[in-house]
Amino acid sequence: MLEFLLVMGVVRQTDRQTDRQTWSRPDLKPDPNDRLSRVDYVHLYRDRREVTDIKISSYVGRTLLSTEGLGKGDISLKIYNVTLEDKGRFGCFIPKAKLPDHRDATATQKSPNS
């Protein structure tokens, strides 16, 4: 199983407002022909739980946010069963945390023996 870890960084104690964390794909845009379309999320954590109803369908069951890490200021998201479709930019937004607005991630295929 191929997986990768997206790490946004470690936030200071005063910025650890982890009740809301939003992971997105800024390179994915809504359909311009559908005025009601929206860009869904890779992972949305709100009120101490994952919100799945607006999750990108291809990421359902493939992401994990370490709640233990959140308490220590570790802001990272693990993605399982990585495919080439996962290549691109991932953004993370946490209210009041001063972090970069995106990270670049590249999915690479590995042979079973590597």
Secondary structure as GFF3:
##gff-version 3
##sequence-region A 1 114
A	DSSP	beta_strand	4	10	.	.	.	ID=ss1
A	DSSP	three_ten_helix	13	15	.	.	.	ID=ss2
A	DSSP	beta_strand	20	24	.	.	.	ID=ss3
A	DSSP	beta_strand	43	46	.	.	.	ID=ss4
A	DSSP	beta_strand	49	50	.	.	.	ID=ss5
A	DSSP	three_ten_helix	57	59	.	.	.	ID=ss6
A	DSSP	beta_strand	63	65	.	.	.	ID=ss7
A	DSSP	alpha_helix	67	71	.	.	.	ID=ss8
A	DSSP	beta_strand	74	79	.	.	.	ID=ss9
A	DSSP	three_ten_helix	84	86	.	.	.	ID=ss10
A	DSSP	beta_strand	88	93	.	.	.	ID=ss11
A	DSSP	beta_strand	103	105	.	.	.	ID=ss12
###
